[in-house]
């Protein structure tokens, strides 16, 4: 089985989500089982983006209320994608909250994962080829409230599941072909890096463009989780990350 992670741009509209569904169907055909982690739809200004939701609050502090509101963006994405997959005949189901199995402390806004219980995920795979989970969130062990895992936390969600499910690879779908030698938005002299070590990835993250969340990269290196950074729009191979 594999894990696939789709970010806000991939989830932001129907046309992009059709590409997401194609990627999921390809994964099912090749790997039989796929766990899909999704981010909230779009960026600030889009109605269901995390920052748009947080702009509704009069105080911008980390709290039970802000984490509950933040979690709604990924819950919306996962609900919509699961429904669209079912409409196209894909055997998919949605797990969230305690059933998704990511248990954290109660540091709202940047919670630490204390344990991961994938028993519900494994049970779901007995009946479904595809399990969808909202990224970026967990449940507090002490209070049972929703918590969030910090900026880019959906990346961490994907890598953590990749480790605990012993996935063949964790795929991250991006707007670029993979990890590039420099930022394509500011440089014309850009090439794809086809293979990287974890150490090289962590050095790349220290640059202004964060390829994936730093906590996710550190976790992947620690647990030797194979990563694949690739384009949602192109069929190119992208960048493979391992030792």
C-alpha positions as CSV (number, residue, x, y, z in Angstrom):
1,X,0.0,0.0,0.0
2,X,1.0,3.6,-0.4
3,X,0.1,7.0,1.1
4,X,-0.8,10.0,-1.1
5,X,-0.9,13.5,0.1
6,X,-2.8,16.3,-1.8
7,X,-2.4,19.9,-0.8
8,X,-4.6,22.9,-0.9
9,X,-4.1,23.7,-4.6
10,X,-4.9,20.1,-5.6
11,X,-8.1,20.2,-3.6
12,X,-9.3,23.8,-4.4
13,X,-11.6,23.1,-7.3
14,X,-13.5,20.3,-9.1
15,X,-11.1,20.2,-12.1
16,X,-8.1,19.7,-9.9
17,X,-9.9,17.1,-7.8
18,X,-10.6,15.1,-10.9
19,X,-6.8,14.9,-11.4
20,X,-6.5,13.8,-7.7
21,X,-9.1,11.0,-8.4
22,X,-7.1,9.9,-11.4
23,X,-3.9,9.6,-9.2
24,X,-5.9,7.7,-6.6
25,X,-7.2,5.3,-9.2
26,X,-3.7,4.7,-10.6
27,X,-2.5,4.0,-7.1
28,X,-5.3,1.5,-6.4
29,X,-4.5,-0.3,-9.7
30,X,-0.8,-0.6,-8.8
31,X,-0.8,-1.0,-5.0
32,X,-4.4,-2.2,-4.2
33,X,-4.6,0.0,-1.1
34,X,-4.1,3.8,-0.7
35,X,-4.4,6.0,2.3
36,X,-5.1,9.6,1.1
37,X,-4.3,12.7,3.3
38,X,-5.8,16.0,2.2
39,X,-5.3,19.6,3.1
40,X,-7.9,22.3,3.2
41,X,-9.1,23.8,-0.1
42,X,-6.9,26.6,-1.5
43,X,-5.2,29.5,0.2
44,X,-6.4,32.6,2.1
45,X,-9.4,34.1,0.3
46,X,-10.8,30.8,-0.8
47,X,-13.9,30.2,1.4
48,X,-12.7,26.9,3.1
49,X,-9.0,27.7,3.4
50,X,-7.5,27.5,6.9
51,X,-6.5,31.1,7.0
52,X,-9.9,32.2,5.7
53,X,-11.6,30.3,8.5
54,X,-9.2,31.7,11.1
55,X,-9.9,35.2,9.9
56,X,-13.4,34.7,11.3
57,X,-12.0,34.8,14.9
58,X,-11.6,38.1,16.7
59,X,-8.4,36.8,18.4
60,X,-5.6,35.1,16.6
61,X,-4.3,32.9,19.4
62,X,-3.9,29.1,19.7
63,X,-6.9,27.7,21.6
64,X,-9.5,25.0,21.6
65,X,-11.7,27.2,19.5
66,X,-9.0,28.0,16.9
67,X,-8.0,24.4,16.5
68,X,-11.6,23.2,16.1
69,X,-12.2,25.9,13.5
70,X,-8.8,25.1,11.7
71,X,-9.7,21.4,11.5
72,X,-12.9,22.2,9.6
73,X,-11.0,22.9,6.4
74,X,-9.5,19.4,6.1
75,X,-12.8,17.9,7.2
76,X,-14.6,19.6,4.3
77,X,-11.9,18.5,1.8
78,X,-12.0,14.9,2.9
79,X,-15.8,14.8,2.9
80,X,-16.0,16.3,-0.6
81,X,-13.3,14.0,-2.0
82,X,-14.7,10.9,-0.5
83,X,-18.2,11.7,-1.9
84,X,-16.7,12.4,-5.4
85,X,-14.7,9.1,-5.3
86,X,-17.8,7.1,-4.4
87,X,-19.7,8.9,-7.3
88,X,-17.1,7.5,-9.7
89,X,-17.3,4.0,-8.3
90,X,-14.2,4.0,-6.2
91,X,-14.5,1.9,-2.9
92,X,-13.5,4.7,-0.5
93,X,-14.3,5.7,3.1
94,X,-13.5,8.5,5.4
95,X,-11.9,8.4,8.9
96,X,-11.5,11.4,11.1
97,X,-11.1,12.4,14.8
98,X,-10.4,9.5,17.2
99,X,-11.0,6.9,14.5
100,X,-8.2,8.3,12.4
101,X,-5.9,7.4,15.3
102,X,-3.5,10.3,15.7
103,X,-3.4,11.1,19.4
104,X,-1.6,14.2,20.6
105,X,-0.9,16.4,23.6
106,X,-3.0,19.5,24.1
107,X,-0.6,22.1,22.8
108,X,-3.2,23.8,20.5
109,X,-1.8,25.1,17.2
110,X,1.3,23.0,17.3
111,X,0.5,19.7,19.0
112,X,2.9,16.9,19.4
113,X,1.9,13.4,18.4
114,X,2.0,11.0,21.4
115,X,0.8,7.8,19.7
116,X,-0.8,6.5,16.5
117,X,-3.4,3.8,16.5
118,X,-4.0,2.5,12.9
119,X,-6.4,-0.3,13.9
120,X,-9.4,1.5,12.4
121,X,-7.4,2.2,9.2
122,X,-6.4,-1.4,8.9
123,X,-10.0,-2.5,9.6
124,X,-11.3,-0.1,6.9
125,X,-8.9,-1.5,4.3
126,X,-10.6,-4.9,4.7
127,X,-13.6,-3.4,2.9
128,X,-12.3,-0.4,1.0
129,X,-9.4,0.2,-1.4
130,X,-9.1,3.8,-0.4
131,X,-9.2,5.4,3.0
132,X,-9.3,9.2,3.2
133,X,-8.1,11.1,6.3
134,X,-8.0,14.9,6.9
135,X,-4.5,16.1,7.4
136,X,-3.1,18.6,9.9
137,X,-5.1,17.3,12.9
138,X,-5.3,14.9,15.8
139,X,-7.2,14.4,19.0
140,X,-5.9,15.3,22.4
141,X,-5.3,12.3,24.6
142,X,-6.4,14.2,27.8
143,X,-9.4,16.3,26.5
144,X,-10.5,14.5,23.3
145,X,-10.6,17.9,21.6
146,X,-9.4,18.4,18.1
147,X,-5.7,19.6,17.9
148,X,-3.7,20.8,15.0
149,X,-0.1,19.9,14.0
150,X,1.3,23.3,13.0
151,X,1.8,24.9,9.6
152,X,2.2,22.2,6.9
153,X,0.9,19.6,9.4
154,X,-0.8,17.6,6.7
155,X,2.7,16.6,5.5
156,X,3.5,15.3,8.9
157,X,0.2,13.4,8.9
158,X,1.1,11.6,5.7
159,X,4.6,10.6,6.8
160,X,3.4,9.4,10.2
161,X,0.8,7.2,8.5
162,X,3.5,6.0,6.0
163,X,5.6,4.8,8.9
164,X,2.9,3.2,11.0
165,X,1.3,1.5,8.0
166,X,4.7,0.4,6.6
167,X,3.8,2.0,3.2
168,X,5.9,1.3,0.1
169,X,6.2,5.1,-0.4
170,X,4.6,8.4,0.6
171,X,3.7,10.5,-2.5
172,X,3.4,14.3,-2.3
173,X,1.6,15.9,-5.2
174,X,2.8,19.5,-6.0
175,X,2.5,22.2,-8.6
176,X,6.1,21.6,-9.8
177,X,7.6,18.5,-11.3
178,X,9.5,17.6,-8.1
179,X,12.3,19.2,-6.1
180,X,14.1,21.7,-8.3
181,X,17.7,23.0,-8.1
182,X,16.2,26.5,-7.4
183,X,12.9,28.2,-7.1
184,X,11.2,28.1,-10.5
185,X,9.2,31.2,-9.7
186,X,12.4,33.3,-9.5
187,X,14.9,31.5,-11.7
188,X,15.0,30.4,-15.3
189,X,17.9,28.1,-14.8
190,X,16.1,25.3,-13.0
191,X,16.5,21.5,-13.2
192,X,14.8,18.6,-11.5
193,X,16.6,16.7,-8.9
194,X,15.6,13.0,-9.5
195,X,17.1,11.5,-6.3
196,X,17.9,13.0,-2.8
197,X,19.0,11.7,0.6
198,X,17.1,12.7,3.7
199,X,20.0,14.9,4.7
200,X,19.9,16.7,1.3
201,X,16.1,17.2,1.8
202,X,16.6,18.7,5.2
203,X,19.2,21.1,3.9
204,X,16.9,22.1,1.0
205,X,14.1,22.8,3.5
206,X,16.4,25.4,5.2
207,X,16.1,27.4,2.0
208,X,13.2,29.9,1.5
209,X,11.0,27.4,-0.3
210,X,9.9,24.7,2.1
211,X,9.3,21.6,0.0
212,X,7.6,19.8,2.8
213,X,7.1,20.6,6.5
214,X,10.4,20.4,8.4
215,X,8.9,18.2,11.1
216,X,7.7,15.8,8.4
217,X,11.1,15.6,6.8
218,X,12.8,15.0,10.1
219,X,10.3,12.2,11.0
220,X,10.8,10.6,7.6
221,X,14.6,10.6,8.0
222,X,14.4,9.2,11.6
223,X,12.1,6.4,10.5
224,X,13.4,5.9,7.0
225,X,10.1,6.5,5.3
226,X,10.5,6.6,1.5
227,X,9.2,9.8,-0.1
228,X,8.2,10.8,-3.6
229,X,7.7,14.4,-4.5
230,X,5.9,14.7,-7.9
231,X,3.6,16.8,-10.0
232,X,-0.2,16.6,-9.9
233,X,-0.3,17.7,-13.6
234,X,2.5,15.9,-15.3
235,X,3.4,12.2,-15.6
236,X,7.1,12.8,-14.9
237,X,8.9,10.8,-12.3
238,X,9.6,13.6,-9.9
239,X,12.0,13.3,-7.0
240,X,12.6,10.2,-4.9
241,X,14.0,10.6,-1.3
242,X,15.6,7.8,0.6
243,X,19.0,6.7,1.8
